[in-house]
Amino acid sequence: MTVMAGESNVDVVTKNKKNKTLQYYYVMYVYVQYVLGNSGIKIISEFSKEHNIAFATTLGNRGDVGPFNTNLPLVYQKVFLNAGSCYNTDTGIFTAPVKGVYFFSLSGHNKTSKPMALRLFKNGEPMIGVYNHPLTDAGIRYESLSNSITLMLEKGDQVFVHLLANTWVFDNTDNLTLFTGHLVFPL
């Protein structure tokens, strides 16, 4: 919302009648300020901070990761964004701070001469995965795969990615293997 010289917030909202969201938030702002005074503005600000949840991570310049003889959690150590600090860089686990609808995506990259299998879990239950199987023909190609899902989470629910047993994944400075997520809306 931009207020021009000589305009009030009411003028701006009136000119933007098509923008129902702007009108709604302005009415809420005025109401909260009327009912609660300046302390109400602080409440709105804190509510907004609590719901700014998003993260974007990659394995970083690690080269081949795997294979291991068991499923292992992937810890994405290069963090582009961790708004709300809900992604733990020590464990690779995202913990929902509020009940809501969240969107997650994962991608993996590897050589087709090696199998790759990543699986996203919610509280230990498999949700989605990305897989490729090694090619038997001569020559090596590189493949990138991705998948995404929208989930309803309760406060405290955990989402993480595993590299499945006897598979590989690859990453370098191009940031090819990602795990991202964000709160779509709170419930």
PyMOL commands that place a pseudoatom at each C-alpha (Angstrom):
pseudoatom trace, name=CA, resn=MET, resi=1, chain=A, elem=C, hetatm=0, pos=[0.000, 0.000, 0.000]
pseudoatom trace, name=CA, resn=THR, resi=2, chain=A, elem=C, hetatm=0, pos=[1.523, 3.286, -1.089]
pseudoatom trace, name=CA, resn=VAL, resi=3, chain=A, elem=C, hetatm=0, pos=[0.243, 6.515, 0.388]
pseudoatom trace, name=CA, resn=MET, resi=4, chain=A, elem=C, hetatm=0, pos=[0.841, 9.557, -1.809]
pseudoatom trace, name=CA, resn=ALA, resi=5, chain=A, elem=C, hetatm=0, pos=[1.431, 13.021, -0.373]
pseudoatom trace, name=CA, resn=GLY, resi=6, chain=A, elem=C, hetatm=0, pos=[-1.863, 14.435, 0.869]
pseudoatom trace, name=CA, resn=GLU, resi=7, chain=A, elem=C, hetatm=0, pos=[-3.580, 11.022, 0.974]
pseudoatom trace, name=CA, resn=SER, resi=8, chain=A, elem=C, hetatm=0, pos=[-4.659, 9.146, 4.060]
pseudoatom trace, name=CA, resn=ASN, resi=9, chain=A, elem=C, hetatm=0, pos=[-4.802, 5.378, 4.451]
pseudoatom trace, name=CA, resn=VAL, resi=10, chain=A, elem=C, hetatm=0, pos=[-8.581, 5.632, 4.011]
pseudoatom trace, name=CA, resn=ASP, resi=11, chain=A, elem=C, hetatm=0, pos=[-8.107, 7.389, 0.627]
pseudoatom trace, name=CA, resn=VAL, resi=12, chain=A, elem=C, hetatm=0, pos=[-5.805, 4.611, -0.554]
pseudoatom trace, name=CA, resn=VAL, resi=13, chain=A, elem=C, hetatm=0, pos=[-8.210, 1.859, 0.519]
pseudoatom trace, name=CA, resn=THR, resi=14, chain=A, elem=C, hetatm=0, pos=[-11.139, 3.677, -1.087]
pseudoatom trace, name=CA, resn=LYS, resi=15, chain=A, elem=C, hetatm=0, pos=[-9.271, 3.986, -4.413]
pseudoatom trace, name=CA, resn=ASN, resi=16, chain=A, elem=C, hetatm=0, pos=[-8.461, 0.257, -4.302]
pseudoatom trace, name=CA, resn=LYS, resi=17, chain=A, elem=C, hetatm=0, pos=[-12.023, -1.056, -4.016]
pseudoatom trace, name=CA, resn=LYS, resi=18, chain=A, elem=C, hetatm=0, pos=[-11.147, -4.047, -6.179]
pseudoatom trace, name=CA, resn=ASN, resi=19, chain=A, elem=C, hetatm=0, pos=[-8.463, -5.115, -3.716]
pseudoatom trace, name=CA, resn=LYS, resi=20, chain=A, elem=C, hetatm=0, pos=[-10.618, -6.903, -1.142]
pseudoatom trace, name=CA, resn=THR, resi=21, chain=A, elem=C, hetatm=0, pos=[-7.561, -8.159, 0.750]
pseudoatom trace, name=CA, resn=LEU, resi=22, chain=A, elem=C, hetatm=0, pos=[-6.254, -4.633, 1.267]
pseudoatom trace, name=CA, resn=GLN, resi=23, chain=A, elem=C, hetatm=0, pos=[-9.698, -3.486, 2.416]
pseudoatom trace, name=CA, resn=TYR, resi=24, chain=A, elem=C, hetatm=0, pos=[-10.033, -6.429, 4.799]
pseudoatom trace, name=CA, resn=TYR, resi=25, chain=A, elem=C, hetatm=0, pos=[-6.658, -5.856, 6.440]
pseudoatom trace, name=CA, resn=TYR, resi=26, chain=A, elem=C, hetatm=0, pos=[-7.251, -2.130, 6.757]
pseudoatom trace, name=CA, resn=VAL, resi=27, chain=A, elem=C, hetatm=0, pos=[-10.629, -2.688, 8.431]
pseudoatom trace, name=CA, resn=MET, resi=28, chain=A, elem=C, hetatm=0, pos=[-9.005, -5.220, 10.785]
pseudoatom trace, name=CA, resn=TYR, resi=29, chain=A, elem=C, hetatm=0, pos=[-6.196, -2.751, 11.529]
pseudoatom trace, name=CA, resn=VAL, resi=30, chain=A, elem=C, hetatm=0, pos=[-8.669, 0.029, 12.392]
pseudoatom trace, name=CA, resn=TYR, resi=31, chain=A, elem=C, hetatm=0, pos=[-10.811, -2.332, 14.478]
pseudoatom trace, name=CA, resn=VAL, resi=32, chain=A, elem=C, hetatm=0, pos=[-7.875, -3.714, 16.454]
pseudoatom trace, name=CA, resn=GLN, resi=33, chain=A, elem=C, hetatm=0, pos=[-6.471, -0.229, 17.006]
pseudoatom trace, name=CA, resn=TYR, resi=34, chain=A, elem=C, hetatm=0, pos=[-9.909, 0.959, 18.206]
pseudoatom trace, name=CA, resn=VAL, resi=35, chain=A, elem=C, hetatm=0, pos=[-10.511, -1.999, 20.541]
pseudoatom trace, name=CA, resn=LEU, resi=36, chain=A, elem=C, hetatm=0, pos=[-7.000, -2.648, 21.820]
pseudoatom trace, name=CA, resn=GLY, resi=37, chain=A, elem=C, hetatm=0, pos=[-5.150, 0.580, 21.136]
pseudoatom trace, name=CA, resn=ASN, resi=38, chain=A, elem=C, hetatm=0, pos=[-1.470, 0.366, 20.278]
pseudoatom trace, name=CA, resn=SER, resi=39, chain=A, elem=C, hetatm=0, pos=[-1.121, -2.996, 22.037]
pseudoatom trace, name=CA, resn=GLY, resi=40, chain=A, elem=C, hetatm=0, pos=[-3.369, -4.420, 19.304]
pseudoatom trace, name=CA, resn=ILE, resi=41, chain=A, elem=C, hetatm=0, pos=[-0.872, -3.413, 16.645]
pseudoatom trace, name=CA, resn=LYS, resi=42, chain=A, elem=C, hetatm=0, pos=[1.798, -5.346, 18.528]
pseudoatom trace, name=CA, resn=ILE, resi=43, chain=A, elem=C, hetatm=0, pos=[-0.482, -8.420, 18.550]
pseudoatom trace, name=CA, resn=ILE, resi=44, chain=A, elem=C, hetatm=0, pos=[-0.969, -8.206, 14.767]
pseudoatom trace, name=CA, resn=SER, resi=45, chain=A, elem=C, hetatm=0, pos=[2.774, -7.850, 14.302]
pseudoatom trace, name=CA, resn=GLU, resi=46, chain=A, elem=C, hetatm=0, pos=[3.500, -10.899, 16.480]
pseudoatom trace, name=CA, resn=PHE, resi=47, chain=A, elem=C, hetatm=0, pos=[0.821, -12.948, 14.657]
pseudoatom trace, name=CA, resn=SER, resi=48, chain=A, elem=C, hetatm=0, pos=[2.416, -12.073, 11.340]
pseudoatom trace, name=CA, resn=LYS, resi=49, chain=A, elem=C, hetatm=0, pos=[5.911, -13.046, 12.564]
pseudoatom trace, name=CA, resn=GLU, resi=50, chain=A, elem=C, hetatm=0, pos=[4.641, -16.382, 13.889]
pseudoatom trace, name=CA, resn=HIS, resi=51, chain=A, elem=C, hetatm=0, pos=[3.219, -17.298, 10.501]
pseudoatom trace, name=CA, resn=ASN, resi=52, chain=A, elem=C, hetatm=0, pos=[6.188, -16.347, 8.308]
pseudoatom trace, name=CA, resn=ILE, resi=53, chain=A, elem=C, hetatm=0, pos=[7.392, -19.930, 7.859]
pseudoatom trace, name=CA, resn=ALA, resi=54, chain=A, elem=C, hetatm=0, pos=[9.499, -20.980, 4.869]
pseudoatom trace, name=CA, resn=PHE, resi=55, chain=A, elem=C, hetatm=0, pos=[12.755, -22.800, 4.230]
pseudoatom trace, name=CA, resn=ALA, resi=56, chain=A, elem=C, hetatm=0, pos=[14.902, -23.670, 1.227]
pseudoatom trace, name=CA, resn=THR, resi=57, chain=A, elem=C, hetatm=0, pos=[17.918, -25.965, 1.556]
pseudoatom trace, name=CA, resn=THR, resi=58, chain=A, elem=C, hetatm=0, pos=[20.329, -27.970, -0.567]
pseudoatom trace, name=CA, resn=LEU, resi=59, chain=A, elem=C, hetatm=0, pos=[22.945, -30.616, 0.138]
pseudoatom trace, name=CA, resn=GLY, resi=60, chain=A, elem=C, hetatm=0, pos=[25.589, -28.209, -1.130]
pseudoatom trace, name=CA, resn=ASN, resi=61, chain=A, elem=C, hetatm=0, pos=[28.901, -29.065, -2.731]
pseudoatom trace, name=CA, resn=ARG, resi=62, chain=A, elem=C, hetatm=0, pos=[29.109, -32.646, -1.408]
pseudoatom trace, name=CA, resn=GLY, resi=63, chain=A, elem=C, hetatm=0, pos=[29.444, -34.697, -4.599]
pseudoatom trace, name=CA, resn=ASP, resi=64, chain=A, elem=C, hetatm=0, pos=[28.114, -38.258, -4.276]
pseudoatom trace, name=CA, resn=VAL, resi=65, chain=A, elem=C, hetatm=0, pos=[26.262, -39.098, -1.075]
pseudoatom trace, name=CA, resn=GLY, resi=66, chain=A, elem=C, hetatm=0, pos=[25.741, -42.814, -0.474]
pseudoatom trace, name=CA, resn=PRO, resi=67, chain=A, elem=C, hetatm=0, pos=[25.282, -45.637, -0.780]
pseudoatom trace, name=CA, resn=PHE, resi=68, chain=A, elem=C, hetatm=0, pos=[24.532, -46.776, 2.751]
pseudoatom trace, name=CA, resn=ASN, resi=69, chain=A, elem=C, hetatm=0, pos=[23.205, -50.171, 3.832]
pseudoatom trace, name=CA, resn=THR, resi=70, chain=A, elem=C, hetatm=0, pos=[20.195, -48.601, 5.568]
pseudoatom trace, name=CA, resn=ASN, resi=71, chain=A, elem=C, hetatm=0, pos=[17.835, -45.675, 5.031]
pseudoatom trace, name=CA, resn=LEU, resi=72, chain=A, elem=C, hetatm=0, pos=[19.403, -42.494, 6.385]
pseudoatom trace, name=CA, resn=PRO, resi=73, chain=A, elem=C, hetatm=0, pos=[18.044, -38.999, 6.945]
pseudoatom trace, name=CA, resn=LEU, resi=74, chain=A, elem=C, hetatm=0, pos=[19.512, -36.388, 4.631]
pseudoatom trace, name=CA, resn=VAL, resi=75, chain=A, elem=C, hetatm=0, pos=[20.795, -33.292, 6.365]
pseudoatom trace, name=CA, resn=TYR, resi=76, chain=A, elem=C, hetatm=0, pos=[20.664, -30.380, 3.961]
pseudoatom trace, name=CA, resn=GLN, resi=77, chain=A, elem=C, hetatm=0, pos=[23.412, -28.129, 5.233]
pseudoatom trace, name=CA, resn=LYS, resi=78, chain=A, elem=C, hetatm=0, pos=[23.334, -25.237, 2.775]
pseudoatom trace, name=CA, resn=VAL, resi=79, chain=A, elem=C, hetatm=0, pos=[20.411, -23.040, 3.773]
pseudoatom trace, name=CA, resn=PHE, resi=80, chain=A, elem=C, hetatm=0, pos=[19.105, -20.331, 1.451]
pseudoatom trace, name=CA, resn=LEU, resi=81, chain=A, elem=C, hetatm=0, pos=[16.179, -19.413, 3.707]
pseudoatom trace, name=CA, resn=ASN, resi=82, chain=A, elem=C, hetatm=0, pos=[14.966, -20.484, 7.138]
pseudoatom trace, name=CA, resn=ALA, resi=83, chain=A, elem=C, hetatm=0, pos=[12.220, -17.984, 8.015]
pseudoatom trace, name=CA, resn=GLY, resi=84, chain=A, elem=C, hetatm=0, pos=[10.819, -18.968, 11.378]
pseudoatom trace, name=CA, resn=SER, resi=85, chain=A, elem=C, hetatm=0, pos=[13.869, -21.174, 12.138]
pseudoatom trace, name=CA, resn=CYS, resi=86, chain=A, elem=C, hetatm=0, pos=[11.787, -24.352, 11.822]
pseudoatom trace, name=CA, resn=TYR, resi=87, chain=A, elem=C, hetatm=0, pos=[14.294, -26.318, 9.722]
pseudoatom trace, name=CA, resn=ASN, resi=88, chain=A, elem=C, hetatm=0, pos=[17.022, -27.872, 11.899]
pseudoatom trace, name=CA, resn=THR, resi=89, chain=A, elem=C, hetatm=0, pos=[20.388, -27.890, 10.096]
pseudoatom trace, name=CA, resn=ASP, resi=90, chain=A, elem=C, hetatm=0, pos=[21.779, -30.470, 12.546]
pseudoatom trace, name=CA, resn=THR, resi=91, chain=A, elem=C, hetatm=0, pos=[19.078, -33.094, 11.974]
pseudoatom trace, name=CA, resn=GLY, resi=92, chain=A, elem=C, hetatm=0, pos=[17.514, -32.178, 8.603]
pseudoatom trace, name=CA, resn=ILE, resi=93, chain=A, elem=C, hetatm=0, pos=[14.075, -32.089, 10.228]
pseudoatom trace, name=CA, resn=PHE, resi=94, chain=A, elem=C, hetatm=0, pos=[11.393, -29.430, 9.694]
pseudoatom trace, name=CA, resn=THR, resi=95, chain=A, elem=C, hetatm=0, pos=[9.107, -29.042, 12.730]
pseudoatom trace, name=CA, resn=ALA, resi=96, chain=A, elem=C, hetatm=0, pos=[5.745, -27.309, 12.242]
pseudoatom trace, name=CA, resn=PRO, resi=97, chain=A, elem=C, hetatm=0, pos=[5.415, -24.371, 14.652]
pseudoatom trace, name=CA, resn=VAL, resi=98, chain=A, elem=C, hetatm=0, pos=[1.643, -24.042, 14.107]
pseudoatom trace, name=CA, resn=LYS, resi=99, chain=A, elem=C, hetatm=0, pos=[-1.219, -26.171, 12.846]
pseudoatom trace, name=CA, resn=GLY, resi=100, chain=A, elem=C, hetatm=0, pos=[-1.734, -25.452, 9.169]
pseudoatom trace, name=CA, resn=VAL, resi=101, chain=A, elem=C, hetatm=0, pos=[-1.465, -26.421, 5.542]
pseudoatom trace, name=CA, resn=TYR, resi=102, chain=A, elem=C, hetatm=0, pos=[2.131, -26.666, 4.310]
pseudoatom trace, name=CA, resn=PHE, resi=103, chain=A, elem=C, hetatm=0, pos=[3.703, -27.205, 0.906]
pseudoatom trace, name=CA, resn=PHE, resi=104, chain=A, elem=C, hetatm=0, pos=[6.923, -29.243, 0.504]
pseudoatom trace, name=CA, resn=SER, resi=105, chain=A, elem=C, hetatm=0, pos=[9.093, -30.143, -2.452]
pseudoatom trace, name=CA, resn=LEU, resi=106, chain=A, elem=C, hetatm=0, pos=[12.177, -32.251, -2.890]
pseudoatom trace, name=CA, resn=SER, resi=107, chain=A, elem=C, hetatm=0, pos=[14.490, -32.903, -5.784]
pseudoatom trace, name=CA, resn=GLY, resi=108, chain=A, elem=C, hetatm=0, pos=[17.417, -35.194, -6.377]
pseudoatom trace, name=CA, resn=HIS, resi=109, chain=A, elem=C, hetatm=0, pos=[20.182, -35.425, -8.958]
pseudoatom trace, name=CA, resn=ASN, resi=110, chain=A, elem=C, hetatm=0, pos=[22.492, -38.285, -9.905]
pseudoatom trace, name=CA, resn=LYS, resi=111, chain=A, elem=C, hetatm=0, pos=[24.198, -40.260, -12.659]
pseudoatom trace, name=CA, resn=THR, resi=112, chain=A, elem=C, hetatm=0, pos=[21.982, -42.800, -14.394]
pseudoatom trace, name=CA, resn=SER, resi=113, chain=A, elem=C, hetatm=0, pos=[24.624, -45.458, -13.790]
pseudoatom trace, name=CA, resn=LYS, resi=114, chain=A, elem=C, hetatm=0, pos=[23.614, -45.379, -10.100]
pseudoatom trace, name=CA, resn=PRO, resi=115, chain=A, elem=C, hetatm=0, pos=[20.196, -45.812, -8.481]
pseudoatom trace, name=CA, resn=MET, resi=116, chain=A, elem=C, hetatm=0, pos=[18.676, -42.888, -6.583]
pseudoatom trace, name=CA, resn=ALA, resi=117, chain=A, elem=C, hetatm=0, pos=[15.783, -43.013, -4.117]
pseudoatom trace, name=CA, resn=LEU, resi=118, chain=A, elem=C, hetatm=0, pos=[14.640, -40.193, -1.847]
pseudoatom trace, name=CA, resn=ARG, resi=119, chain=A, elem=C, hetatm=0, pos=[11.527, -40.316, 0.299]
pseudoatom trace, name=CA, resn=LEU, resi=120, chain=A, elem=C, hetatm=0, pos=[9.771, -37.533, 2.217]
pseudoatom trace, name=CA, resn=PHE, resi=121, chain=A, elem=C, hetatm=0, pos=[8.283, -38.509, 5.583]
pseudoatom trace, name=CA, resn=LYS, resi=122, chain=A, elem=C, hetatm=0, pos=[5.720, -36.927, 7.887]
pseudoatom trace, name=CA, resn=ASN, resi=123, chain=A, elem=C, hetatm=0, pos=[6.211, -38.129, 11.468]
pseudoatom trace, name=CA, resn=GLY, resi=124, chain=A, elem=C, hetatm=0, pos=[7.949, -41.259, 10.170]
pseudoatom trace, name=CA, resn=GLU, resi=125, chain=A, elem=C, hetatm=0, pos=[5.221, -42.116, 7.637]
pseudoatom trace, name=CA, resn=PRO, resi=126, chain=A, elem=C, hetatm=0, pos=[6.282, -42.082, 3.957]
pseudoatom trace, name=CA, resn=MET, resi=127, chain=A, elem=C, hetatm=0, pos=[4.458, -39.456, 1.889]
pseudoatom trace, name=CA, resn=ILE, resi=128, chain=A, elem=C, hetatm=0, pos=[6.197, -39.071, -1.500]
pseudoatom trace, name=CA, resn=GLY, resi=129, chain=A, elem=C, hetatm=0, pos=[9.436, -40.066, -3.172]
pseudoatom trace, name=CA, resn=VAL, resi=130, chain=A, elem=C, hetatm=0, pos=[11.639, -39.667, -6.203]
pseudoatom trace, name=CA, resn=TYR, resi=131, chain=A, elem=C, hetatm=0, pos=[13.336, -42.683, -7.782]
pseudoatom trace, name=CA, resn=ASN, resi=132, chain=A, elem=C, hetatm=0, pos=[15.419, -43.628, -10.759]
pseudoatom trace, name=CA, resn=HIS, resi=133, chain=A, elem=C, hetatm=0, pos=[16.941, -46.954, -11.714]
pseudoatom trace, name=CA, resn=PRO, resi=134, chain=A, elem=C, hetatm=0, pos=[20.383, -47.388, -13.244]
pseudoatom trace, name=CA, resn=LEU, resi=135, chain=A, elem=C, hetatm=0, pos=[20.568, -47.749, -17.001]
pseudoatom trace, name=CA, resn=THR, resi=136, chain=A, elem=C, hetatm=0, pos=[22.238, -50.835, -18.374]
pseudoatom trace, name=CA, resn=ASP, resi=137, chain=A, elem=C, hetatm=0, pos=[23.313, -49.304, -21.683]
pseudoatom trace, name=CA, resn=ALA, resi=138, chain=A, elem=C, hetatm=0, pos=[26.738, -47.809, -22.209]
pseudoatom trace, name=CA, resn=GLY, resi=139, chain=A, elem=C, hetatm=0, pos=[27.182, -44.160, -21.422]
pseudoatom trace, name=CA, resn=ILE, resi=140, chain=A, elem=C, hetatm=0, pos=[26.329, -42.019, -18.469]
pseudoatom trace, name=CA, resn=ARG, resi=141, chain=A, elem=C, hetatm=0, pos=[23.651, -39.387, -18.342]
pseudoatom trace, name=CA, resn=TYR, resi=142, chain=A, elem=C, hetatm=0, pos=[22.629, -37.176, -15.474]
pseudoatom trace, name=CA, resn=GLU, resi=143, chain=A, elem=C, hetatm=0, pos=[19.063, -36.995, -14.223]
pseudoatom trace, name=CA, resn=SER, resi=144, chain=A, elem=C, hetatm=0, pos=[17.186, -34.664, -11.936]
pseudoatom trace, name=CA, resn=LEU, resi=145, chain=A, elem=C, hetatm=0, pos=[13.860, -35.664, -10.438]
pseudoatom trace, name=CA, resn=SER, resi=146, chain=A, elem=C, hetatm=0, pos=[11.431, -33.715, -8.287]
pseudoatom trace, name=CA, resn=ASN, resi=147, chain=A, elem=C, hetatm=0, pos=[8.160, -34.165, -6.449]
pseudoatom trace, name=CA, resn=SER, resi=148, chain=A, elem=C, hetatm=0, pos=[5.964, -32.027, -4.205]
pseudoatom trace, name=CA, resn=ILE, resi=149, chain=A, elem=C, hetatm=0, pos=[3.058, -32.376, -1.802]
pseudoatom trace, name=CA, resn=THR, resi=150, chain=A, elem=C, hetatm=0, pos=[0.659, -30.278, 0.255]
pseudoatom trace, name=CA, resn=LEU, resi=151, chain=A, elem=C, hetatm=0, pos=[0.110, -31.585, 3.799]
pseudoatom trace, name=CA, resn=MET, resi=152, chain=A, elem=C, hetatm=0, pos=[-1.935, -30.617, 6.817]
pseudoatom trace, name=CA, resn=LEU, resi=153, chain=A, elem=C, hetatm=0, pos=[0.336, -30.567, 9.857]
pseudoatom trace, name=CA, resn=GLU, resi=154, chain=A, elem=C, hetatm=0, pos=[-0.356, -30.232, 13.549]
pseudoatom trace, name=CA, resn=LYS, resi=155, chain=A, elem=C, hetatm=0, pos=[1.937, -28.120, 15.694]
pseudoatom trace, name=CA, resn=GLY, resi=156, chain=A, elem=C, hetatm=0, pos=[5.039, -30.241, 16.390]
pseudoatom trace, name=CA, resn=ASP, resi=157, chain=A, elem=C, hetatm=0, pos=[4.676, -32.537, 13.365]
pseudoatom trace, name=CA, resn=GLN, resi=158, chain=A, elem=C, hetatm=0, pos=[7.983, -33.319, 11.684]
pseudoatom trace, name=CA, resn=VAL, resi=159, chain=A, elem=C, hetatm=0, pos=[8.856, -33.586, 7.993]
pseudoatom trace, name=CA, resn=PHE, resi=160, chain=A, elem=C, hetatm=0, pos=[12.180, -34.916, 6.697]
pseudoatom trace, name=CA, resn=VAL, resi=161, chain=A, elem=C, hetatm=0, pos=[13.804, -36.694, 3.750]
pseudoatom trace, name=CA, resn=HIS, resi=162, chain=A, elem=C, hetatm=0, pos=[15.632, -40.043, 3.720]
pseudoatom trace, name=CA, resn=LEU, resi=163, chain=A, elem=C, hetatm=0, pos=[18.114, -41.418, 1.230]
pseudoatom trace, name=CA, resn=LEU, resi=164, chain=A, elem=C, hetatm=0, pos=[16.987, -45.017, 0.840]
pseudoatom trace, name=CA, resn=ALA, resi=165, chain=A, elem=C, hetatm=0, pos=[19.355, -47.944, 1.358]
pseudoatom trace, name=CA, resn=ASN, resi=166, chain=A, elem=C, hetatm=0, pos=[21.836, -48.786, -1.410]
pseudoatom trace, name=CA, resn=THR, resi=167, chain=A, elem=C, hetatm=0, pos=[21.136, -45.628, -3.417]
pseudoatom trace, name=CA, resn=TRP, resi=168, chain=A, elem=C, hetatm=0, pos=[23.029, -42.447, -4.225]
pseudoatom trace, name=CA, resn=VAL, resi=169, chain=A, elem=C, hetatm=0, pos=[22.319, -38.772, -4.634]
pseudoatom trace, name=CA, resn=PHE, resi=170, chain=A, elem=C, hetatm=0, pos=[24.596, -36.037, -5.963]
pseudoatom trace, name=CA, resn=ASP, resi=171, chain=A, elem=C, hetatm=0, pos=[24.987, -32.317, -5.393]
pseudoatom trace, name=CA, resn=ASN, resi=172, chain=A, elem=C, hetatm=0, pos=[27.523, -29.653, -6.246]
pseudoatom trace, name=CA, resn=THR, resi=173, chain=A, elem=C, hetatm=0, pos=[27.753, -25.870, -6.415]
pseudoatom trace, name=CA, resn=ASP, resi=174, chain=A, elem=C, hetatm=0, pos=[24.777, -25.861, -8.815]
pseudoatom trace, name=CA, resn=ASN, resi=175, chain=A, elem=C, hetatm=0, pos=[22.514, -26.837, -5.867]
pseudoatom trace, name=CA, resn=LEU, resi=176, chain=A, elem=C, hetatm=0, pos=[20.753, -29.712, -7.622]
pseudoatom trace, name=CA, resn=THR, resi=177, chain=A, elem=C, hetatm=0, pos=[19.367, -31.635, -4.635]
pseudoatom trace, name=CA, resn=LEU, resi=178, chain=A, elem=C, hetatm=0, pos=[16.850, -29.532, -2.694]
pseudoatom trace, name=CA, resn=PHE, resi=179, chain=A, elem=C, hetatm=0, pos=[14.350, -29.745, 0.160]
pseudoatom trace, name=CA, resn=THR, resi=180, chain=A, elem=C, hetatm=0, pos=[11.976, -26.786, 0.543]
pseudoatom trace, name=CA, resn=GLY, resi=181, chain=A, elem=C, hetatm=0, pos=[8.742, -25.979, 2.300]
pseudoatom trace, name=CA, resn=HIS, resi=182, chain=A, elem=C, hetatm=0, pos=[6.484, -23.214, 3.514]
pseudoatom trace, name=CA, resn=LEU, resi=183, chain=A, elem=C, hetatm=0, pos=[3.292, -22.567, 5.423]
pseudoatom trace, name=CA, resn=VAL, resi=184, chain=A, elem=C, hetatm=0, pos=[0.443, -21.978, 2.969]
pseudoatom trace, name=CA, resn=PHE, resi=185, chain=A, elem=C, hetatm=0, pos=[-2.019, -20.909, 5.671]
pseudoatom trace, name=CA, resn=PRO, resi=186, chain=A, elem=C, hetatm=0, pos=[-2.545, -21.555, 9.398]
pseudoatom trace, name=CA, resn=LEU, resi=187, chain=A, elem=C, hetatm=0, pos=[-5.616, -23.409, 10.706]
for i in range(1, 187): cmd.bond("trace and resi %d" % i, "trace and resi %d" % (i + 1))
show_as sticks, trace
zoom trace
